[in-house]
Amino acid sequence: MQSRNNMTEDDYVDLFCREMKEKIKVRHNRYTALGWKTLNQKRLMKLLEDEMEELKESGNVNEAVDVANYALFIWALKK
């Protein structure tokens, strides 16, 4: 991977997606794989809002990956 100063938007998307996949893999080891598919959109929206609040409160940019994963789950339920 090139230095962050020379990265393109596509490079950042690839890097972010790898982080998303890693977090999902960790969750699979803790919980039922694809368990989010058993949740309705309202519940997933609440979990997304909770993660957004954690991101705002903690300032930990790694929380952005959790936010993105919940957004992905909501998006995937509509596909």
C-alpha positions, 0 to 999 in steps of 0.5 A: 500500500502506498503512503497515505499522502498518495492514496486515492479515494479508491485506495481509501475505500479499499482500506476502509472495506478491509477494516469493515470485513475485519470487524465483521469477522470478529463479530462472527467469532462472537455471535451468530454469523449473519445474525443482523439479518434476523433484525428489522430495519427499525432495530438496525437503525437504532443500533446505527444511531447508537454507534454514531453516538459512540463515534461522536462521544469517543472521537475514536475513528474506529467507531466509524467502521461500526457505523459503516457496517450497520449502514451496510446491513440496513442497505443490504436488507433492502436488496 
